[in-house]
Amino acid sequence: MCPHQPPCPSHDAPDRDAARTLVSHPEQGWSLLCNGVVLFEDTGELLPDGGVIAPHRPTDLKAPSAA
C-alpha cells in the first residue's frame, strides 16, 4: 500500500497519473508510480494487473465542429 498521506490514487482510479513517482528513467522514457503504474513518455500506461492504456495525448482529441 501507499505510505503517503494522503494516499496516492489507486491504479484503477481516473486520476491514477497523479500518484507519486517512485522511479524515473527519462533516458528510457518511463516512470514507475507509487500505485504500480508504469507511465511512458508517450502517455501510454502499463497497469499492475497487466492492463494497458493506449497513449492518450490531448492532440488525439478532435475539435468540436462549428454548427
FILUM-363938 format. One record per residue: residue number from 1; residue in one letter; x, y, z of N, C-alpha, C, O in turn. Coordinates in steps of 0.001 Angstrom, whole numbers. Layout:
// residues N
node resi->NUM | resn->a | neast->X | nnorth->Y | nup->Z | caeast->X | canorth->Y | caup->Z | ceast->X | cnorth->Y | cup->Z | oeast->X | onorth->Y | oup->Z
...
END
This chain:
// residues 67
node resi->1 | resn->m | neast->820 | nnorth->-1193 | nup->0 | caeast->0 | canorth->0 | caup->0 | ceast->869 | cnorth->1265 | cup->0 | oeast->2048 | onorth->1239 | oup->355
node resi->2 | resn->c | neast->258 | nnorth->2334 | nup->-399 | caeast->928 | canorth->3625 | caup->-486 | ceast->1186 | cnorth->4189 | cup->918 | oeast->264 | onorth->4298 | oup->1726
node resi->3 | resn->p | neast->2444 | nnorth->4546 | nup->1203 | caeast->2751 | canorth->5101 | caup->2520 | ceast->2515 | cnorth->6605 | cup->2617 | oeast->2685 | onorth->7180 | oup->3692
node resi->4 | resn->h | neast->2131 | nnorth->7249 | nup->1530 | caeast->1975 | canorth->8701 | caup->1523 | ceast->650 | cnorth->9125 | cup->2145 | oeast->-332 | onorth->8384 | oup->2132
node resi->5 | resn->q | neast->652 | nnorth->10341 | nup->2691 | caeast->-569 | canorth->10934 | caup->3236 | ceast->-810 | cnorth->12247 | cup->2538 | oeast->66 | onorth->13109 | oup->2590
node resi->6 | resn->p | neast->-1910 | nnorth->12456 | nup->1904 | caeast->-2956 | canorth->11488 | caup->1650 | ceast->-2460 | cnorth->10416 | cup->683 | oeast->-1524 | onorth->10655 | oup->-81
node resi->7 | resn->p | neast->-3079 | nnorth->9240 | nup->713 | caeast->-2616 | canorth->8151 | caup->-146 | ceast->-2775 | cnorth->8478 | cup->-1631 | oeast->-3677 | onorth->9215 | oup->-2030
node resi->8 | resn->c | neast->-1891 | nnorth->7922 | nup->-2422 | caeast->-1950 | canorth->8105 | caup->-3876 | ceast->-3190 | cnorth->7402 | cup->-4428 | oeast->-3668 | onorth->6427 | oup->-3848
node resi->9 | resn->p | neast->-3711 | nnorth->7908 | nup->-5559 | caeast->-4851 | canorth->7236 | caup->-6191 | ceast->-4470 | cnorth->5819 | cup->-6626 | oeast->-3324 | onorth->5574 | oup->-7003
node resi->10 | resn->s | neast->-5407 | nnorth->4903 | nup->-6575 | caeast->-5132 | canorth->3524 | caup->-6973 | ceast->-4959 | cnorth->3434 | cup->-8484 | oeast->-5270 | onorth->4377 | oup->-9211
node resi->11 | resn->h | neast->-4461 | nnorth->2296 | nup->-8945 | caeast->-4201 | canorth->2134 | caup->-10377 | ceast->-5471 | cnorth->2121 | cup->-11222 | oeast->-5403 | onorth->2325 | oup->-12434
node resi->12 | resn->d | neast->-6623 | nnorth->1887 | nup->-10608 | caeast->-7860 | canorth->1862 | caup->-11377 | ceast->-8685 | cnorth->3147 | cup->-11213 | oeast->-9814 | onorth->3228 | oup->-11698
node resi->13 | resn->a | neast->-8125 | nnorth->4134 | nup->-10538 | caeast->-8805 | canorth->5422 | caup->-10374 | ceast->-8592 | cnorth->6288 | cup->-11611 | oeast->-7559 | onorth->6171 | oup->-12270
node resi->14 | resn->p | neast->-9545 | nnorth->7151 | nup->-11936 | caeast->-9387 | canorth->8015 | caup->-13116 | ceast->-8180 | cnorth->8944 | cup->-13020 | oeast->-7616 | onorth->9333 | oup->-14043
node resi->15 | resn->d | neast->-7780 | nnorth->9304 | nup->-11802 | caeast->-6638 | canorth->10203 | caup->-11619 | ceast->-5359 | cnorth->9449 | cup->-11243 | oeast->-4508 | onorth->9987 | oup->-10535
node resi->16 | resn->r | neast->-5222 | nnorth->8203 | nup->-11717 | caeast->-4076 | canorth->7349 | caup->-11366 | ceast->-2732 | cnorth->7988 | cup->-11689 | oeast->-1735 | onorth->7683 | oup->-11035
node resi->17 | resn->d | neast->-2685 | nnorth->8876 | nup->-12692 | caeast->-1428 | canorth->9519 | caup->-13068 | ceast->-946 | cnorth->10524 | cup->-12032 | oeast->187 | onorth->10999 | oup->-12113
node resi->18 | resn->a | neast->-1793 | nnorth->10854 | nup->-11057 | caeast->-1421 | canorth->11803 | caup->-10015 | ceast->-619 | cnorth->11151 | cup->-8890 | oeast->-184 | onorth->11845 | oup->-7971
node resi->19 | resn->a | neast->-415 | nnorth->9844 | nup->-8941 | caeast->380 | canorth->9159 | caup->-7925 | ceast->1825 | cnorth->9640 | cup->-7983 | oeast->2297 | onorth->10079 | oup->-9032
node resi->20 | resn->r | neast->2519 | nnorth->9557 | nup->-6866 | caeast->3917 | canorth->9990 | caup->-6806 | ceast->4824 | cnorth->9063 | cup->-7602 | oeast->4585 | onorth->7859 | oup->-7697
node resi->21 | resn->t | neast->5859 | nnorth->9647 | nup->-8165 | caeast->6843 | canorth->8887 | caup->-8919 | ceast->7834 | cnorth->8249 | cup->-7947 | oeast->8429 | onorth->8936 | oup->-7117
node resi->22 | resn->l | neast->8006 | nnorth->6927 | nup->-8057 | caeast->8988 | canorth->6213 | caup->-7236 | ceast->10321 | cnorth->6090 | cup->-7954 | oeast->11381 | onorth->6278 | oup->-7357
node resi->23 | resn->v | neast->10257 | nnorth->5775 | nup->-9234 | caeast->11451 | canorth->5582 | caup->-10051 | ceast->11226 | cnorth->6280 | cup->-11383 | oeast->10172 | onorth->6140 | oup->-12002
node resi->24 | resn->s | neast->12229 | nnorth->7034 | nup->-11814 | caeast->12117 | canorth->7731 | caup->-13088 | ceast->13329 | cnorth->7401 | cup->-13953 | oeast->14472 | onorth->7498 | oup->-13506
node resi->25 | resn->h | neast->13064 | nnorth->7014 | nup->-15188 | caeast->14122 | canorth->6733 | caup->-16161 | ceast->13815 | cnorth->7506 | cup->-17443 | oeast->13408 | onorth->6909 | oup->-18440
node resi->26 | resn->p | neast->14006 | nnorth->8830 | nup->-17427 | caeast->13679 | canorth->9629 | caup->-18609 | ceast->14503 | cnorth->9243 | cup->-19836 | oeast->14053 | onorth->9414 | oup->-20969
node resi->27 | resn->e | neast->15702 | nnorth->8727 | nup->-19610 | caeast->16533 | canorth->8301 | caup->-20737 | ceast->15934 | cnorth->7087 | cup->-21449 | oeast->16225 | onorth->6840 | oup->-22619
node resi->28 | resn->q | neast->15095 | nnorth->6333 | nup->-20735 | caeast->14420 | canorth->5177 | caup->-21317 | ceast->12941 | cnorth->5471 | cup->-21612 | oeast->12263 | onorth->4679 | oup->-22265
node resi->29 | resn->g | neast->12456 | nnorth->6606 | nup->-21129 | caeast->11098 | canorth->7024 | caup->-21450 | ceast->10006 | cnorth->6465 | cup->-20554 | oeast->8860 | onorth->6367 | oup->-20993
node resi->30 | resn->w | neast->10316 | nnorth->6092 | nup->-19310 | caeast->9263 | canorth->5580 | caup->-18436 | ceast->9506 | cnorth->5964 | cup->-16985 | oeast->10620 | onorth->6305 | oup->-16589
node resi->31 | resn->s | neast->8431 | nnorth->5899 | nup->-16202 | caeast->8474 | canorth->6137 | caup->-14756 | ceast->7555 | cnorth->5144 | cup->-14065 | oeast->6523 | onorth->4755 | oup->-14613
node resi->32 | resn->l | neast->7932 | nnorth->4736 | nup->-12862 | caeast->7100 | canorth->3859 | caup->-12033 | ceast->6444 | cnorth->4717 | cup->-10970 | oeast->7119 | onorth->5416 | oup->-10214
node resi->33 | resn->l | neast->5120 | nnorth->4659 | nup->-10920 | caeast->4376 | canorth->5427 | caup->-9936 | ceast->4115 | cnorth->4592 | cup->-8691 | oeast->4222 | onorth->3366 | oup->-8729
node resi->34 | resn->c | neast->3777 | nnorth->5246 | nup->-7596 | caeast->3558 | canorth->4595 | caup->-6305 | ceast->2444 | cnorth->3558 | cup->-6360 | oeast->2460 | onorth->2601 | oup->-5585
node resi->35 | resn->n | neast->1493 | nnorth->3725 | nup->-7246 | caeast->369 | canorth->2800 | caup->-7347 | ceast->660 | cnorth->1612 | cup->-8265 | oeast->-236 | onorth->822 | oup->-8561
node resi->36 | resn->g | neast->1916 | nnorth->1484 | nup->-8716 | caeast->2301 | canorth->349 | caup->-9547 | ceast->2156 | cnorth->576 | cup->-11037 | oeast->2477 | onorth->-316 | oup->-11823
node resi->37 | resn->v | neast->1686 | nnorth->1735 | nup->-11448 | caeast->1525 | canorth->2057 | caup->-12864 | ceast->2879 | cnorth->2431 | cup->-13450 | oeast->3625 | onorth->3213 | oup->-12861
node resi->38 | resn->v | neast->3196 | nnorth->1863 | nup->-14630 | caeast->4368 | canorth->2297 | caup->-15380 | ceast->3850 | cnorth->3285 | cup->-16419 | oeast->3046 | onorth->2938 | oup->-17284
node resi->39 | resn->l | neast->4326 | nnorth->4514 | nup->-16316 | caeast->3882 | canorth->5602 | caup->-17183 | ceast->4968 | cnorth->5868 | cup->-18216 | oeast->6123 | onorth->6105 | oup->-17860
node resi->40 | resn->f | neast->4601 | nnorth->5829 | nup->-19494 | caeast->5559 | canorth->6042 | caup->-20575 | ceast->5468 | cnorth->7475 | cup->-21077 | oeast->4431 | onorth->8124 | oup->-20942
node resi->41 | resn->e | neast->6566 | nnorth->7968 | nup->-21659 | caeast->6607 | canorth->9366 | caup->-22102 | ceast->5606 | cnorth->9659 | cup->-23222 | oeast->5257 | onorth->10819 | oup->-23441
node resi->42 | resn->d | neast->5144 | nnorth->8640 | nup->-23928 | caeast->4137 | canorth->8867 | caup->-24971 | ceast->2724 | cnorth->8869 | cup->-24399 | oeast->1752 | onorth->8876 | oup->-25154
node resi->43 | resn->t | neast->2601 | nnorth->8862 | nup->-23081 | caeast->1370 | canorth->8858 | caup->-22281 | ceast->673 | cnorth->7505 | cup->-22239 | oeast->-440 | onorth->7411 | oup->-21721
node resi->44 | resn->g | neast->1290 | nnorth->6462 | nup->-22767 | caeast->772 | canorth->5114 | caup->-22592 | ceast->1049 | cnorth->4655 | cup->-21164 | oeast->1913 | onorth->5210 | oup->-20485
node resi->45 | resn->e | neast->320 | nnorth->3650 | nup->-20715 | caeast->472 | canorth->3159 | caup->-19344 | ceast->369 | cnorth->1642 | cup->-19308 | oeast->-386 | onorth->1034 | oup->-20068
node resi->46 | resn->l | neast->1136 | nnorth->1050 | nup->-18418 | caeast->1054 | canorth->-371 | caup->-18129 | ceast->596 | cnorth->-485 | cup->-16684 | oeast->1263 | onorth->4 | oup->-15772
node resi->47 | resn->l | neast->-544 | nnorth->-1131 | nup->-16481 | caeast->-1130 | canorth->-1241 | caup->-15149 | ceast->-585 | cnorth->-2469 | cup->-14427 | oeast->-163 | onorth->-3425 | oup->-15078
node resi->48 | resn->p | neast->-586 | nnorth->-2460 | nup->-13098 | caeast->-34 | canorth->-3590 | caup->-12347 | ceast->-791 | cnorth->-4898 | cup->-12559 | oeast->-237 | onorth->-5971 | oup->-12318
node resi->49 | resn->d | neast->-2043 | nnorth->-4830 | nup->-13003 | caeast->-2802 | canorth->-6054 | caup->-13251 | ceast->-2594 | cnorth->-6579 | cup->-14674 | oeast->-3251 | onorth->-7534 | oup->-15089
node resi->50 | resn->g | neast->-1668 | nnorth->-5945 | nup->-15427 | caeast->-1373 | canorth->-6369 | caup->-16789 | ceast->-2147 | cnorth->-5608 | cup->-17839 | oeast->-1928 | onorth->-5801 | oup->-19034
node resi->51 | resn->g | neast->-3045 | nnorth->-4748 | nup->-17411 | caeast->-3813 | canorth->-3941 | caup->-18354 | ceast->-2940 | cnorth->-2903 | cup->-19043 | oeast->-1885 | onorth->-2519 | oup->-18537
node resi->52 | resn->v | neast->-3395 | nnorth->-2462 | nup->-20193 | caeast->-2665 | canorth->-1469 | caup->-20982 | ceast->-3587 | cnorth->-307 | cup->-21285 | oeast->-4744 | onorth->-503 | oup->-21659
node resi->53 | resn->i | neast->-3076 | nnorth->904 | nup->-21125 | caeast->-3778 | canorth->2115 | caup->-21518 | ceast->-3006 | cnorth->2675 | cup->-22706 | oeast->-1821 | onorth->2989 | oup->-22593
node resi->54 | resn->a | neast->-3679 | nnorth->2798 | nup->-23839 | caeast->-3030 | canorth->3320 | caup->-25043 | ceast->-2637 | cnorth->4782 | cup->-24828 | oeast->-3248 | onorth->5475 | oup->-24016
node resi->55 | resn->p | neast->-1621 | nnorth->5252 | nup->-25552 | caeast->-1262 | canorth->6673 | caup->-25451 | ceast->-2484 | cnorth->7550 | cup->-25693 | oeast->-3298 | onorth->7286 | oup->-26578
node resi->56 | resn->h | neast->-2587 | nnorth->8593 | nup->-24888 | caeast->-3763 | canorth->9456 | caup->-24946 | ceast->-3351 | cnorth->10923 | cup->-24838 | oeast->-3621 | onorth->11603 | oup->-23848
node resi->57 | resn->r | neast->-2700 | nnorth->11368 | nup->-25875 | caeast->-2260 | canorth->12765 | caup->-25907 | ceast->-3454 | cnorth->13680 | cup->-26153 | oeast->-4397 | onorth->13300 | oup->-26848
node resi->58 | resn->p | neast->-3416 | nnorth->14877 | nup->-25589 | caeast->-4529 | canorth->15818 | caup->-25818 | ceast->-4730 | cnorth->16143 | cup->-27292 | oeast->-5830 | onorth->16522 | oup->-27695
node resi->59 | resn->t | neast->-3694 | nnorth->16001 | nup->-28096 | caeast->-3834 | canorth->16297 | caup->-29521 | ceast->-4611 | cnorth->15212 | cup->-30256 | oeast->-4984 | onorth->15403 | oup->-31413
node resi->60 | resn->d | neast->-4865 | nnorth->14070 | nup->-29601 | caeast->-5654 | canorth->12999 | caup->-30207 | ceast->-7140 | cnorth->13338 | cup->-30231 | oeast->-7910 | onorth->12703 | oup->-30952
node resi->61 | resn->l | neast->-7550 | nnorth->14339 | nup->-29443 | caeast->-8957 | canorth->14697 | caup->-29362 | ceast->-9325 | cnorth->15558 | cup->-30558 | oeast->-8548 | onorth->16409 | oup->-30990
node resi->62 | resn->k | neast->-10512 | nnorth->15327 | nup->-31082 | caeast->-10995 | canorth->16109 | caup->-32205 | ceast->-11694 | cnorth->17356 | cup->-31701 | oeast->-12439 | onorth->17313 | oup->-30722
node resi->63 | resn->a | neast->-11450 | nnorth->18452 | nup->-32368 | caeast->-12106 | canorth->19699 | caup->-32003 | ceast->-13582 | cnorth->19615 | cup->-32367 | oeast->-13931 | onorth->19021 | oup->-33387
node resi->64 | resn->p | neast->-14450 | nnorth->20199 | nup->-31551 | caeast->-15881 | canorth->20179 | caup->-31881 | ceast->-16114 | cnorth->20962 | cup->-33174 | oeast->-15499 | onorth->22005 | oup->-33399
node resi->65 | resn->s | neast->-16982 | nnorth->20463 | nup->-33993 | caeast->-17272 | canorth->21141 | caup->-35261 | ceast->-18228 | cnorth->22311 | cup->-35028 | oeast->-19128 | onorth->22247 | oup->-34190
node resi->66 | resn->a | neast->-18011 | nnorth->23350 | nup->-35772 | caeast->-18878 | canorth->24535 | caup->-35651 | ceast->-20203 | cnorth->24264 | cup->-36376 | oeast->-20217 | onorth->23672 | oup->-37455
node resi->67 | resn->a | neast->-21279 | nnorth->24691 | nup->-35790 | caeast->-22604 | canorth->24446 | caup->-36389 | ceast->-22994 | cnorth->25519 | cup->-37367 | oeast->-24075 | onorth->25456 | oup->-37953
END
